[in-house]
Amino acid sequence: MHLTQIPFVKHIGIEKDRQTLKLEASDTVQNHMHTIHASAQFTLAETQSGLCLRETFPELEGKVLAVLRGSTVKYKNPTISTIYATASMEQDMKEKFLNHIERKGRASIVVRVEVLDEEEVLTMQGEFHWFVQKL
């Protein structure tokens, strides 16, 4: 299943836009101040972190189960426009992760995510801690 087809992700309207995910500004994702709700931004960022895992380690697809163990996020600026998420991992973490999966059948990895609006203003940033185990 593509990540944008996950029922909750689909419900709030997250879509793929090239290598990133985006969320259009709409009444559905507004908070009481008419800006994009923190939980909508979190869902976009968490989903982007999962997409990053899938695209970084395509050879593991269908062979592992990945679950989010924790996250640390900071909301920086409110926005009323469409938002986009980008994700990254440190190179040495990637190598360590693959080594642990091969040796132990399980590993943890951190994915960093930034959420920006159409003006490229940072609205949220976070680290998403994933636990991955072979099936």
N, C-alpha and C positions, 0 to 999 in steps of 0.2 A: 504494500500500500504506500502510495506517495504521501509524504508528510502533510501536504495540503488537503488530503482526503480524510485525515483524522477528524472525526465528527466535531469536536469542539473548535479545532483550528478552522475547519470549513465554516462553522456557525458564525464565527466573528469576522470571517472574510479574508483571511490571510491567503495571499497568492504568491506564486513564484515569479520573479522578475530577473531573468538571467541567472547570475550566481547568488542572488540574495532573495530574501523574502520581503514582501511589502504588505502594509495594511493601510487601506484607504481610510481617510477621515470620514466618519459618518455618524449619524445620531446613535447608532447601535453601540459604538465604542466610546462615547463621551462620558465624562464624569459630571459632577455637579457644577463644575466651573466651565463646562463646554470645551474642555481640552481632552486629548486622548487619555483614557483611563489607565492608571498604572497597571492594572491586571491585563489589559489588552497589550500594553507594551511588553510586559513580562512574557506573555504567551508568544508574542512574535519573537522575542529574543531566545526563549527556551527552544522553540521550534527551529530557529536558525542554528542553534548549537547542535541539535540532533542532525540537521541537514549537513552541517560541517563534518560531523563524525562519519556519516554515510558517504560523503564525497571524498573524504580523506582516506578512508579505509574500505574501498568498494569490495575488496577481496573477502571481507568479513560478513557482507550482507547475506542474511539467511543462515549464518553459522553462529551468531552470537545474540544474546539478549542484552540490550542496553537500558539502564534505568537511571533516572536523575536522582542523585543522592543528596544534593544540596546546592545552594546558590547564594551568591552575595551580589546584590545589585544596588546601584545608586541612581536615583532619578535626578537629572541635571537641569532640564528646562522643559516647561510645558509647551505643548504644540497643538495647533488646530489643523495641521496639514498631514498629508500622507507621510507615513514613516517607513523606513527601510532598515533592515538589520544586516550587519556583516559580522563574520566570525573568524577567529584565528586560533591557532595553537602553536606553541613553541616547538621548533624542530626537534630538540633533544627530548621533549615529552613524547613526541610521536614514536621515536625510536625505542624509548623506554617502555612505552605502552605495548608496542608490538612484541617486544622481547618478553614481557610479563605474560601476555596472552599465550604465546608459544610455550613458555615454560610452565606456567601455573594454570592456564585455562581461564584466567580472570585478570582484570586490571582496572585501574582507575585513571581518569584523564580529566584535565580541566580545559574547557573551551571558553575563550574570551569573546564577548559580544558587545558591539556598539549599535545603538539605535539612533538614527539620524532622521531629521525631517527633510522636506524638499529643499530647504535652504541650506542643507548640510550642517544644521545646528544639532549638536549632541543632546539628545533628550534622555538617554539612559545608557548605562554601561554596566556590565556584570561579568561574573565568572560562574560557569555552570560545571558542577562536579558530577561526572558520569561514572557509574560502575558498569563494567561490561564483562559478561561471562559467556564462555562457549556453551552451546546447546548440547 
